[in-house]
Amino acid sequence: MGVSGGWCDQVRAPCAEAARELGLPVRRNHLPECPSCGASGRGSGKLLPRRGSQSGGWYCHRCQSGGSVIDLVALTHFGGRLTDLDAEQRRAVRRWFTERGWLADERLLSAPLRRRTPPAPEPARPPRPPKRELRTFCSQLVPVTADQQVNDYLLSRHLSPEVVAKLRLAKAIPAGSRCPKWARGAGVSWSEHHRLALPIYGATGKLESLRARWSAVEAPPKGVPKGLAAAAGPGSAKGLVLANHIGRQMLRTARLPDRSRVVIVEGEPDFLRWSIEAEGRDMPLAVLGVWSGAWTEGIAARFPTGADVSVRTDNDPQGDKYARAIAELLDGHCVVRRKLPVEAPHADS
């Protein structure tokens, strides 16, 4: 029963989750209708739990058909087991698992799903930029395509300024413009060289502050960070994240569109890259960007139970630390995987 060998041994897909991803109804670890014979009722499509490194499978007591989770996908899409398919169809089945992050190159960070317990009360709200000042400052920003330095910076990172502007992921701070006291860092105004401004959001999906990114061609002086948060007071960026429009929707409603996933990345360039890429996908993708202090229980509580979360922080000790913190707060009510970068990151990622 089922298949083995090669990439098939690397599949790590919970059968119930795969069935839902295929659009099949799942009721108490059963499929109401057998995917092979179509029989309904008791015993028609029992889902087998994962055992050790195996992903489980399904079995019908009516027609004695069954197989692995791979066979379930093959049967649903092409009407037969994987071994019955031609090479192109087998590649399509493999691609189905790859696109959903269910191969062994992703390490599962979370425990099995369980009922989520209510989150602990959030601590006192840290200081934020005054709302009126924030609105006034945001109204003075210009599209990234209208500022040569910011436009060139995005192009140097292989990011389309036109798409960034269209998706409203960031704006530019005009050179020499007057900035509020909180829009400063390392003793200089953001309008000097930290002129790429990105909105950051709280746990309810509301705009709370900004982050600024170094946008000059030359590297910043020693001691000047490339990314800066508004300096409204100690911990003023705690619990704030970058979020694309699906991410903001999740924060507002604690829900995700059908068939959608969440990707959590580290820093501004990766957030922009993934947010742009998400627009070209058939499956909705919520993208969140984090850094030190951004990830809190308040943010984690907005993830719906059962959400499929891919953590793509940098492959270094700091990225590992972020990944562990994310997994700890989502443990048990989301499926959390760590996806390590395939290609080397840019030097200033």
Secondary structure, DSSP 8 states (H G I E B T S, - for coil): ----SGGGGG----HHHHHHHTT---BTTB-SB-TTT--BSTTSSEEE---TT---EEE-TTT--EEEHHHHHHHHHHSS-GGGS-HHHHHHHHHHHHHTT-STTEEE-S--------------------HHHHHHHHHT-B-GGG-HHHHHHHHHTT--HHHHHHTT--EE--TT----TTSEETTEEHHHH--EEEEEE-TTS-EEEEEEE--SSS---TT--SEEE--SSTTTTTT-BEE-HHHHHHHHHS---TT-EEEEEESHHHHHHHHHHHTT-SS-EEEEEE-TTT--HHHHTTS-TTEEEEEE--SSHHHHHHHHHHHHHHBTTEEEEEE--SS---TT-
